[in-house]
Amino acid sequence: MDLAKAGERRIIEAIKDTVRRNPAMIADFDDDAAIMELSTGKYAVTTDMGLMETHFLTKDPVKIGKKIVTSNVTDLLAKGAMPKYMLVSLGLPEGYTLGFIKKLYRSMDAEMAKYGAHIIGGDTNKSGGFVYSVTMFGPVLKPLLRAGAKAGDSVVLTGQVGSASAGYIALKNGLKADSGIIRAQLEPEIDLELCRKIIPGANAGIDISDGLAYELGEIARLSKKKITVYWDRIPVHEKLMEFCRRNRLSMEDIVFHYGEDYQIAYTAPKPKHGIVIGRVEEGKGLHLVKDGRERKLEPKGYEHFKSN
């Protein structure tokens, strides 16, 4: 089957069917990061790669470095882990300078310092275009799998959604947008202390960068549960509705299906922190309550190969 028809999820399923699985792993292919138990405790490790045109709408090394770190940190936080070390490999074409590299690594190092974490190595190669690959790992506070949601849990978000995708559309098409919307795309932030407060009481977690609906659909599918979200509880930027109206965009699509928001969705019983947007119940699928009516919500979002 052609990869454009298969999509990323079926590619992962094919890999899972091909390679040997380690029964000692707590989490692997189905999650944001692998979780393993070593003699010194539980650790999570994630890997991520990106390309200049696909993942970045800026060539500013400071903004690129910040986004590289944040996109990997959220994968670990979604699994209940804290970032500790990072390896960075770069493919660089002709035309880049040492000055660019220094600014890029200075930016990444400054972001890692926020978490008490360090860059410890990597690799560099000449390539046809800018490409990076990152491996980040750290200790697990509490293992949180996508399959761990339980009936009675609330669905909790760590921040606003929709802004980053709106920022992407604005930058790609030369549209005017509030600075906060643009910043969500170019310089994403994650609230580490909020995650620290949520994780101990959570049952499941997922990074929502491929779209809120797609990612919640994954929790529902793997946990074999029904997830219902409430439209009027979803946190959005105060200028997002205006942006969507002005540019004739569906705000529902922007919030649920576009992605690029480096926030985390957790499920937890009686959460005391975060933004509660829904609930987990017995049943299956993803549902939306909007304008007093409940309906099924298609769990679609950004999927590599299919969406490219």
DOMI-198541 format. One record per residue: residue in one letter; z, x, y of N, C-alpha, C in turn. Coordinates in pm, whole numbers, padded with zeros to 5 digits, always signed. Layout:
AZXYZXYZXY
...
***
This chain:
M+00000+00084-00120+00000+00000+00000+00000+00087+00125
D-00083+00050+00222-00089+00123+00348+00046+00115+00419
L+00088+00227+00481+00220+00231+00544+00234+00131+00658
A+00125+00102+00728+00131+00006+00838+00163-00134+00787
K+00124-00164+00664+00158-00293+00605+00297-00291+00543
A+00334-00176+00489+00463-00166+00421+00579-00173+00520
G+00572-00095+00627+00682-00089+00723+00795+00000+00673
E+00886+00033+00764+00992+00130+00734+01084+00082+00623
R+01119-00047+00622+01214-00095+00521+01159-00076+00380
R+01030-00108+00359+00972-00094+00225+00953+00053+00188
I+00929+00137+00289+00921+00281+00262+01056+00332+00211
I+01164+00289+00275+01298+00329+00231+01326+00277+00090
E+01285+00153+00061+01305+00098-00072+01229+00181-00176
A+01107+00225-00141+01027+00307-00234+01095+00441-00260
I+01155+00500-00155+01226+00626-00171+01348+00606-00260
K+01422+00498-00237+01540+00468-00319+01503+00453-00466
D+01387+00393-00493+01343+00373-00631+01293+00501-00696
T+01266+00604-00614+01205+00727-00664+01306+00838-00692
V+01406+00851-00606+01499+00964-00618+01625+00926-00696
R+01692+01027-00747+01820+01005-00815+01926+00968-00712
R+02014+00877-00747+02123+00837-00658+02252+00907-00702
N+02332+00944-00606+02461+01007-00634+02568+00898-00637
P+02624+00869-00754+02722+00760-00763+02850+00786-00684
A+02871+00911-00643+02993+00944-00568+02979+00911-00419
M+02856+00881-00374+02836+00849-00233+02894+00713-00200
I+02959+00704-00085+03014+00576-00039+02905+00493+00028
A+02813+00560+00099+02699+00494+00163+02585+00594+00170
D+02460+00543+00154+02346+00634+00169+02227+00564+00232
F+02124+00532+00155+01996+00491+00212+02002+00361+00293
D+02088+00269+00259+02091+00139+00326+02166+00140+00458
D+02226+00252+00495+02312+00254+00613+02262+00348+00722
D+02328+00341+00838+02292+00424+00952+02317+00572+00923
A+02412+00600+00837+02448+00737+00801+02500+00738+00658
A+02488+00852+00593+02546+00867+00460+02695+00897+00474
I+02774+00841+00383+02918+00868+00382+02953+00928+00247
M+03020+01042+00250+03057+01112+00127+03205+01148+00130
E+03261+01163+00011+03402+01203+00002+03409+01345-00050
L+03466+01433+00030+03486+01572-00007+03634+01597-00030
S+03667+01717-00073+03808+01748-00102+03894+01741+00024
T+03830+01758+00140+03905+01756+00266+03903+01620+00335
G+03838+01522+00271+03834+01388+00330+03695+01330+00329
K+03679+01215+00395+03550+01146+00402+03473+01191+00526
Y+03342+01213+00507+03256+01255+00618+03128+01172+00618
A+03074+01152+00738+02946+01084+00753+02845+01182+00811
V+02719+01170+00768+02613+01256+00818+02490+01170+00843
T+02427+01191+00957+02305+01117+00991+02197+01213+01035
T+02074+01172+01021+01962+01253+01068+01865+01163+01143
D+01797+01220+01241+01712+01141+01328+01600+01230+01380
M+01481+01173+01396+01372+01250+01456+01302+01164+01560
G+01237+01229+01655+01170+01155+01761+01054+01233+01820
L+00965+01159+01884+00846+01215+01947+00845+01181+02094
M+00778+01262+02173+00778+01242+02317+00726+01105+02357
E+00611+01065+02312+00553+00939+02357+00618+00818+02292
T+00669+00833+02171+00728+00719+02099+00869+00690+02149
H+00950+00791+02171+01092+00772+02199+01133+00797+02345
F+01047+00860+02423+01085+00893+02559+00976+00853+02658
L+01017+00791+02768+00925+00759+02876+00952+00848+02996
T+01016+00959+02972+01044+01059+03074+01026+01197+03013
K+00993+01293+03096+00985+01432+03051+01099+01514+03111
D+01197+01444+03168+01315+01508+03224+01404+01556+03109
P+01422+01687+03093+01500+01739+02980+01646+01693+02981
V+01700+01666+03099+01839+01620+03109+01853+01480+03046
K+01761+01391+03080+01765+01255+03024+01731+01256+02876
I+01636+01340+02835+01599+01349+02693+01719+01396+02611
G+01787+01500+02659+01903+01553+02586+02012+01450+02570
K+02039+01374+02676+02141+01271+02671+02108+01164+02567
K+01981+01122+02566+01941+01017+02473+01942+01065+02328
I+01904+01189+02306+01907+01245+02170+02049+01238+02114
V+02146+01280+02192+02285+01280+02145+02335+01138+02124
T+02315+01051+02222+02366+00914+02212+02309+00840+02092
S+02180+00859+02065+02117+00788+01953+02174+00829+01819
N+02224+00950+01809+02286+00995+01683+02434+00961+01677
V+02503+00970+01791+02645+00934+01796+02665+00789+01753
T+02577+00700+01799+02594+00559+01764+02577+00535+01614
D+02492+00613+01549+02478+00601+01403+02610+00632+01333
L+02681+00735+01380+02808+00771+01318+02917+00669+01352
L+02924+00630+01478+03026+00532+01517+03009+00401+01443
A+02885+00364+01413+02859+00241+01337+02915+00250+01196
K+02932+00371+01144+02987+00390+01009+03136+00420+01012
G+03196+00411+01131+03339+00437+01141+03372+00585+01148
A+03275+00667+01191+03294+00813+01194+03286+00865+01337
M+03346+00981+01360+03344+01048+01488+03250+01169+01481
P+03167+01191+01584+03078+01308+01585+03157+01438+01596
K+03113+01539+01524+03182+01668+01527+03084+01784+01545
Y+02976+01787+01466+02880+01896+01472+02738+01842+01473
M+02645+01917+01535+02506+01876+01540+02413+01995+01523
L+02311+01978+01439+02203+02074+01424+02079+02014+01489
V+02007+02094+01567+01890+02045+01639+01769+02132+01607
S+01661+02070+01557+01536+02141+01535+01431+02086+01630
L+01352+02176+01689+01251+02137+01787+01113+02188+01748
G+01013+02101+01765+00874+02143+01759+00821+02137+01902
L+00767+02247+01952+00727+02255+02092+00583+02303+02105
P+00502+02232+02183+00365+02276+02208+00359+02379+02319
E+00244+02436+02340+00225+02528+02451+00246+02454+02582
G+00295+02525+02683+00314+02465+02814+00459+02441+02849
Y+00546+02436+02748+00690+02419+02775+00749+02556+02814
T+00859+02552+02888+00917+02675+02941+01060+02695+02891
L+01108+02816+02908+01248+02844+02876+01342+02762+02963
G+01299+02739+03087+01379+02657+03177+01400+02517+03122
F+01294+02457+03065+01304+02325+03005+01404+02327+02888
I+01393+02429+02803+01482+02439+02686+01628+02453+02730
K+01654+02533+02831+01791+02552+02878+01848+02422+02933
K+01769+02350+03011+01815+02222+03065+01839+02120+02954
L+01751+02118+02855+01765+02026+02743+01895+02052+02667
Y+01920+02179+02633+02039+02213+02555+02167+02202+02639
R+02156+02230+02767+02272+02211+02854+02312+02064+02859
S+02212+01976+02864+02237+01832+02866+02298+01786+02734
M+02241+01831+02622+02296+01792+02492+02438+01843+02474
D+02462+01966+02516+02596+02024+02503+02697+01948+02587
A+02657+01907+02708+02748+01831+02794+02782+01696+02731
E+02684+01632+02668+02711+01504+02600+02803+01524+02480
M+02776+01628+02402+02860+01656+02285+03004+01684+02327
A+03020+01749+02443+03155+01782+02491+03238+01657+02517
K+03173+01545+02550+03245+01420+02573+03319+01374+02447
Y+03268+01416+02332+03327+01374+02204+03406+01487+02138
G+03422+01598+02209+03488+01713+02150+03407+01772+02036
A+03273+01761+02046+03183+01804+01939+03094+01919+01988
H+03025+01984+01893+02946+02103+01927+02810+02105+01857
I+02714+02169+01922+02587+02206+01859+02610+02337+01787
I+02573+02343+01658+02605+02463+01580+02483+02535+01526
G+02361+02490+01560+02242+02560+01511+02122+02468+01506
G+02019+02513+01431+01897+02436+01417+01778+02527+01392
D+01661+02484+01442+01538+02561+01418+01440+02529+01530
T+01345+02618+01556+01239+02593+01653+01106+02635+01592
N+01001+02556+01623+00867+02586+01574+00764+02546+01678
K+00648+02608+01672+00536+02565+01754+00473+02442+01690
S+00436+02344+01774+00379+02220+01719+00275+02164+01815
G+00207+02059+01770+00105+01997+01853+00160+01911+01964
G+00287+01873+01955+00353+01791+02056+00503+01808+02045
F+00575+01757+02146+00721+01767+02144+00777+01677+02034
V+00853+01736+01943+00918+01660+01836+01054+01721+01810
Y+01153+01638+01783+01286+01689+01751+01335+01627+01621
S+01426+01697+01557+01496+01645+01441+01642+01689+01452
V+01731+01593+01438+01874+01619+01456+01951+01579+01331
T+02048+01659+01295+02146+01621+01193+02284+01628+01258
M+02359+01520+01249+02492+01514+01309+02591+01466+01204
F+02708+01527+01203+02808+01483+01106+02949+01496+01161
G+03041+01422+01097+03179+01423+01143+03268+01343+01051
P+03399+01347+01073+03496+01280+00987+03495+01128+01004
V+03525+01060+00894+03526+00914+00892+03668+00862+00917
L+03683+00775+01015+03811+00708+01038+03832+00597+00935
K+03726+00518+00914+03725+00411+00816+03580+00384+00778
P+03544+00390+00649+03405+00368+00610+03362+00223+00639
L+03255+00208+00716+03203+00076+00750+03058+00067+00704
L+03034-00015+00603+02901-00032+00549+02836-00159+00603
R+02703-00162+00604+02633-00284+00642+02663-00397+00543
A+02699-00360+00423+02727-00460+00319+02872-00507+00320
G+02950-00466+00421+03093-00492+00417+03141-00616+00490
A+03051-00692+00554+03094-00810+00630+03156-00915+00539
K+03261-00981+00587+03332-01082+00508+03333-01216+00581
A+03330-01324+00503+03339-01457+00562+03468-01467+00643
G+03459-01519+00763+03574-01527+00852+03574-01419+00958
D+03491-01314+00941+03480-01210+01043+03415-01265+01168
S+03447-01205+01281+03373-01225+01405+03270-01114+01419
V+03161-01142+01489+03062-01040+01520+03093-00988+01661
V+03113-00857+01672+03159-00795+01796+03058-00693+01846
L+03022-00702+01974+02933-00604+02036+03011-00509+02126
T+02956-00387+02143+03022-00288+02227+02969-00288+02371
G+02861-00362+02399+02807-00362+02535+02687-00452+02550
Q+02622-00443+02665+02509-00530+02697+02387-00499+02611
V+02306-00604+02589+02181-00588+02515+02066-00641+02600
G+01946-00592+02570+01827-00638+02640+01783-00548+02754
S+01876-00478+02816+01842-00396+02932+01748-00281+02897
A+01775-00213+02787+01695-00097+02751+01551-00135+02721
S+01531-00245+02651+01395-00288+02621+01323-00334+02747
A+01396-00402+02836+01338-00442+02964+01301-00317+03046
G+01386-00216+03041+01357-00090+03110+01234-00023+03054
Y+01218-00030+02922+01100+00028+02857+00973-00041+02907
I+00977-00175+02908+00860-00252+02954+00830-00222+03100
A+00934-00212+03182+00915-00184+03324+00850-00047+03345
L+00902+00055+03279+00849+00189+03296+00708+00202+03238
K+00684+00138+03127+00554+00147+03060+00444+00079+03142
N+00482-00026+03215+00382-00106+03286+00392-00100+03438
G+00477-00011+03489+00490+00005+03632+00549-00116+03703
L+00644-00182+03638+00707-00301+03694+00837-00265+03765
K+00874-00343+03864+01000-00322+03934+01115-00377+03850
A+01224-00303+03848+01343-00347+03774+01466-00286+03838
D+01579-00353+03821+01707-00303+03873+01737-00165+03814
S+01801-00081+03893+01832+00055+03848+01917+00057+03722
G+02004-00043+03705+02087-00049+03585+02004-00073+03460
I+01898-00150+03473+01807-00177+03361+01730-00051+03325
I+01681+00021+03424+01609+00146+03399+01703+00249+03337
R+01825+00257+03387+01921+00355+03336+01955+00329+03189
A+01959+00202+03149+01988+00169+03009+01882+00224+02916
Q+01759+00234+02964+01650+00291+02885+01653+00444+02885
L+01671+00503+03001+01659+00647+03013+01789+00723+02983
E+01904+00661+03013+02031+00730+02999+02135+00637+02932
P+02115+00603+02805+02206+00510+02738+02348+00565+02726
E+02444+00476+02734+02586+00513+02723+02651+00433+02611
I+02746+00494+02543+02826+00423+02443+02974+00444+02477
D+03052+00340+02462+03195+00344+02494+03273+00393+02371
L+03301+00523+02368+03368+00583+02253+03507+00524+02232
E+03584+00509+02338+03721+00460+02323+03724+00316+02273
L+03628+00235+02316+03618+00098+02264+03591+00100+02114
C+03501+00186+02070+03470+00197+01927+03594+00241+01849
R+03668+00336+01904+03792+00381+01838+03889+00265+01817
K+03892+00173+01911+03983+00059+01901+03935-00045+01799
I+03803-00061+01789+03747-00163+01700+03745-00118+01554
I+03710+00007+01530+03685+00058+01395+03798+00032+01295
P+03925+00058+01328+04031+00039+01226+04040-00102+01169
G+04002-00203+01248+04012-00340+01201+03881-00399+01155
A+03773-00320+01157+03640-00372+01124+03611-00365+00975
N+03515-00448+00931+03469-00448+00791+03327-00396+00777
A+03246-00407+00882+03106-00363+00876+03064-00316+01015
G+02958-00235+01019+02907-00188+01146+02761-00151+01136
I+02689-00160+01249+02548-00123+01250+02505-00089+01393
D+02424+00014+01406+02361+00049+01533+02248-00053+01557
I+02239-00109+01678+02142-00216+01701+02015-00168+01772
S+01983-00040+01763+01871+00016+01839+01735-00036+01796
D+01724-00095+01677+01596-00153+01634+01589-00303+01661
G+01683-00355+01739+01681-00497+01773+01803-00569+01719
L+01869-00648+01803+01991-00717+01763+01968-00809+01645
A+01859-00886+01646+01832-00980+01536+01803-00905+01406
Y+01722-00802+01415+01688-00725+01295+01812-00664+01231
E+01897-00605+01315+02014-00536+01262+02119-00633+01208
L+02144-00744+01278+02237-00843+01225+02180-00906+01097
G+02049-00918+01092+01985-00966+00970+02010-00873+00852
E+02017-00743+00880+02047-00646+00774+02190-00662+00723
I+02284-00683+00814+02422-00707+00770+02429-00834+00686
A+02363-00940+00732+02363-01066+00657+02300-01048+00519
R+02189-00977+00513+02117-00956+00386+02198-00873+00288
L+02250-00760+00336+02321-00669+00246+02462-00719+00212
S+02524-00795+00302+02657-00851+00275+02649-00984+00201
K+02525-01038+00192+02504-01168+00127+02587-01277+00196
K+02576-01281+00327+02650-01375+00409+02558-01438+00514
K+02605-01544+00576+02539-01607+00689+02604-01555+00818
I+02521-01518+00915+02572-01477+01045+02517-01573+01150
T+02606-01628+01230+02569-01717+01340+02608-01653+01471
V+02512-01645+01565+02541-01589+01697+02523-01699+01803
Y+02597-01685+01912+02597-01784+02020+02530-01725+02143
W+02425-01788+02187+02345-01738+02299+02428-01715+02424
D+02516-01808+02455+02591-01797+02581+02703-01693+02577
R+02724-01629+02462+02826-01525+02453+02767-01383+02458
I+02636-01373+02452+02572-01242+02445+02574-01175+02582
P+02628-01054+02593+02638-00986+02723+02504-00927+02766
V+02459-00964+02887+02333-00912+02940+02353-00870+03085
H+02265-00785+03133+02269-00741+03272+02242-00859+03364
E+02309-00861+03478+02299-00974+03570+02158-00995+03625
K+02074-00892+03620+01938-00903+03671+01834-00922+03561
L+01877-00934+03435+01782-00941+03325+01702-01071+03327
M+01767-01184+03349+01696-01311+03353+01591-01312+03463
E+01628-01260+03580+01534-01252+03692+01413-01167+03656
F+01437-01053+03591+01328-00965+03549+01234-01037+03453
C+01290-01107+03355+01208-01178+03256+01127-01290+03320
R+01188-01366+03409+01117-01475+03477+01003-01421+03562
R+01030-01317+03638+00931-01260+03729+00809-01207+03653
N+00832-01156+03532+00724-01094+03455+00679-01178+03336
R+00723-01305+03335+00681-01401+03232+00709-01348+03091
L+00828-01299+03072+00873-01249+02943+00977-01342+02883
S+00979-01352+02751+01080-01432+02684+01211-01353+02680
M+01312-01406+02746+01441-01338+02746+01499-01334+02605
E+01477-01437+02526+01525-01438+02389+01463-01324+02308
D+01333-01301+02326+01268-01190+02256+01324-01056+02302
I+01343-01042+02433+01396-00916+02487+01534-00887+02431
V+01619-00988+02425+01758-00970+02380+01764-00944+02229
F+01682-01014+02151+01697-01008+02006+01601-00916+01932
H+01479-00900+01981+01376-00843+01895+01314-00710+01939
Y+01343-00662+02059+01276-00541+02107+01350-00412+02072
G+01483-00413+02077+01558-00291+02045+01576-00197+02162
E+01608-00071+02129+01631+00036+02226+01771+00036+02286
D+01852-00065+02256+01990-00066+02306+02078+00015+02211
Y+02136+00123+02260+02223+00204+02176+02366+00153+02187
Q+02383+00030+02136+02514-00031+02123+02540-00053+01974
I+02658-00100+01942+02695-00120+01802+02746-00262+01781
A+02708-00320+01669+02763-00449+01629+02857-00425+01512
Y+02980-00471+01525+03078-00464+01417+03111-00606+01373
T+03161-00619+01252+03223-00746+01212+03369-00717+01181
A+03457-00804+01230+03601-00780+01215+03675-00913+01220
P+03781-00927+01141+03863-01048+01150+03958-01040+01270
K+03960-01142+01351+04050-01150+01467+04047-01023+01553
P+03930-00985+01601+03920-00863+01682+03991-00878+01816
K+04056-00770+01858+04126-00769+01987+04046-00697+02094
H+03937-00633+02054+03857-00556+02148+03708-00583+02126
G+03627-00555+02227+03485-00577+02217+03447-00718+02261
I+03318-00749+02251+03262-00876+02296+03223-00959+02175
V+03293-01067+02151+03266-01152+02034+03146-01240+02063
I+03040-01230+01980+02918-01308+02001+02885-01401+01885
G+02964-01395+01777+02930-01480+01662+03031-01471+01551
R+02992-01526+01435+03083-01530+01321+03006-01505+01192
V+03081-01467+01089+03028-01447+00954+03082-01557+00865
E+02993-01619+00785+03033-01730+00698+02971-01712+00560
E+03017-01790+00466+02950-01797+00337+02812-01859+00359
G+02714-01811+00287+02578-01859+00303+02483-01742+00316
K+02370-01762+00380+02275-01652+00396+02192-01671+00522
G+02138-01562+00571+02048-01565+00684+02116-01550+00818
L+02032-01546+00921+02077-01529+01058+02047-01657+01135
H+02145-01707+01210+02130-01833+01282+02171-01814+01428
L+02111-01893+01515+02139-01889+01658+02182-02027+01707
V+02290-02032+01784+02331-02154+01851+02295-02139+01999
K+02204-02223+02046+02156-02217+02184+02134-02358+02235
D+02184-02386+02354+02173-02520+02415+02229-02628+02323
G+02337-02594+02253+02405-02691+02168+02339-02716+02034
R+02232-02644+02002+02161-02665+01875+02159-02536+01793
E+02175-02550+01663+02170-02435+01573+02035-02430+01501
R+01979-02310+01494+01853-02291+01422+01848-02151+01362
K+01760-02134+01266+01744-02002+01206+01681-01907+01308
L+01726-01782+01304+01673-01679+01391+01605-01574+01304
E+01478-01550+01330+01405-01454+01249+01459-01313+01272
P+01496-01242+01165+01553-01108+01181+01446-01001+01200
K+01369-01014+01304+01264-00916+01331+01304-00829+01448
G+01250-00709+01449+01276-00614+01556+01177-00500+01548
Y+01213-00384+01600+01123-00269+01593+01133-00208+01454
E+01018-00194+01390+01013-00132+01257+00900-00029+01258
H+00937+00098+01236+00838+00205+01236+00723+00175+01140
F+00604+00219+01177+00479+00197+01108+00423+00058+01134
K+00505-00049+01114+00460-00184+01144+00449-00207+01293
S+00549-00160+01370+00554-00187+01513+00476-00087+01596
N+00439+00028+01538+00368+00130+01614+00223+00089+01640
***
